[in-house]
Structures are given as structure tokens and as C-alpha cells.
Amino acid sequence: MLLRRLLHLVAATGLAAATALPLAAQGTSQAPATGRIAIEPAGDGFTISALVTGTEDAAVHAELTIAKRDTSGQVSSTQGRDITLAPGETQTLAQSTLSLGPEGQIDAVLTLSRDGVPFDSIAASVRDGQIETR
């Protein structure tokens, strides 16, 4: 009987610890920065801007990858750097203007990471002349 109670106590304590661990691991802190991709029509194409806003004093790595496909071919580029922002401060990571044929497509992905671990990914596209965000 004592052994059974001890096993139940260990199991209950282990279960409580196991269920509490993910909550404790998540903590209450938010991501150190947020990102946004802005796409604006520009002549016969579009201007893509990657913006990063700090939510706490911390260094983050921001990387923007843009891929374009249309009748003239395919091209892709990646721009990235480390950024330290104060809370509420916004910086433009990169800005590119690309021409785009009527059947073309542009895909842009902004990835934010801290200490090599990604914490946010923002995507936006232009398809058939329409701007889409995800």
C-alpha cells in the first residue's frame, strides 16, 4: 500500500512537473522584435521593403530573401544583418524595386532570429499583379 501511494505521488509529481515545464520554458517574454514586409506598386514593378521594430533592447539577425519569376527569367537575392533596436524603434533592413511582367511572381520572406534561433518569419508575395501577405 505504501509503495502504491509512493508510485502515485511520484507519477503525479512527475506529471505536474512535465506539464509545468513547457509553460515555464515559454516564459512571459515576447519576441525581441517584430517584422513587416511592405510592398508598393512602382512603375512597371514593385518596391519591397523589410522593416524591423524592436520590442526589447536586444540584438537580432534579420534576413530578407526575395525571389522573382517572370517571362524574362528568375532571380533571387538575400540581404541580412544584425540589428540592435530600442523598444518601439523601427529600421529598414532592405528595400528593392523590381520590374515584373504581367504573369510574374515575387516572393519575399523576412526571417528574424536571435542567437541563431529563428523566432519569426513573415512572407509576402505578388501574384498576377496582386499583393498577398501571409
Residue pairs with C-beta under 8 A, 6 or more apart in sequence:
29 56
30 55
30 56
31 55
31 112
31 119
31 120
32 54
32 55
32 56
32 58
32 60
32 114
32 119
33 52
33 53
33 54
33 55
33 58
33 60
33 62
33 83
33 85
33 112
33 120
34 52
34 53
34 55
34 112
34 120
35 50
35 51
35 52
35 53
35 62
35 110
35 112
35 120
35 122
36 50
36 51
36 53
36 110
36 122
37 48
37 49
37 50
37 51
37 64
37 108
37 110
37 122
37 123
37 124
37 133
38 48
38 49
38 51
39 46
39 47
39 48
39 49
39 106
39 108
39 124
39 126
39 131
40 46
40 47
40 49
42 97
43 97
43 99
44 99
44 100
45 97
45 98
45 99
45 100
46 97
46 98
46 100
46 106
46 126
46 131
47 95
47 96
47 97
48 64
48 66
48 95
48 96
48 97
48 98
48 106
48 108
48 124
49 92
49 94
49 95
50 62
50 64
50 79
50 92
50 93
50 94
50 95
50 108
50 110
51 90
51 91
51 92
51 93
52 60
52 62
52 83
52 85
52 90
52 91
52 93
52 110
52 112
53 85
53 88
53 89
53 90
54 84
54 85
54 86
54 87
54 88
54 89
54 90
55 87
56 87
57 84
57 85
57 86
57 87
58 84
58 114
59 82
59 83
59 84
59 114
60 82
60 83
60 84
60 85
60 112
60 113
60 114
61 80
61 81
61 82
61 83
61 112
61 113
61 114
61 116
62 80
62 81
62 82
62 83
62 93
62 110
62 111
62 112
63 78
63 79
63 80
63 110
63 111
63 113
64 78
64 79
64 80
64 93
64 94
64 108
64 109
64 110
65 76
65 77
65 78
65 108
65 109
65 111
66 76
66 77
66 78
66 96
66 98
66 106
66 107
66 108
67 74
67 75
67 76
67 106
67 107
67 108
68 74
68 75
68 76
68 98
68 100
68 104
68 105
68 106
69 104
69 105
70 100
70 101
70 103
70 104
70 105
71 101
71 103
71 104
72 101
77 96
79 93
79 94
80 93
81 93
83 91
83 93
85 91
93 110
98 106
100 106
100 126
100 129
102 128
102 129
103 128
104 126
105 125
105 126
105 127
105 128
106 125
106 126
107 123
107 124
107 125
108 123
108 124
108 125
109 121
109 122
109 123
110 121
110 122
110 123
111 118
111 120
111 121
112 118
112 119
112 120
112 121
113 119
122 133
122 134
123 133
123 134
124 131
124 132
124 133
124 134
125 131
125 132
125 133
125 134
126 132
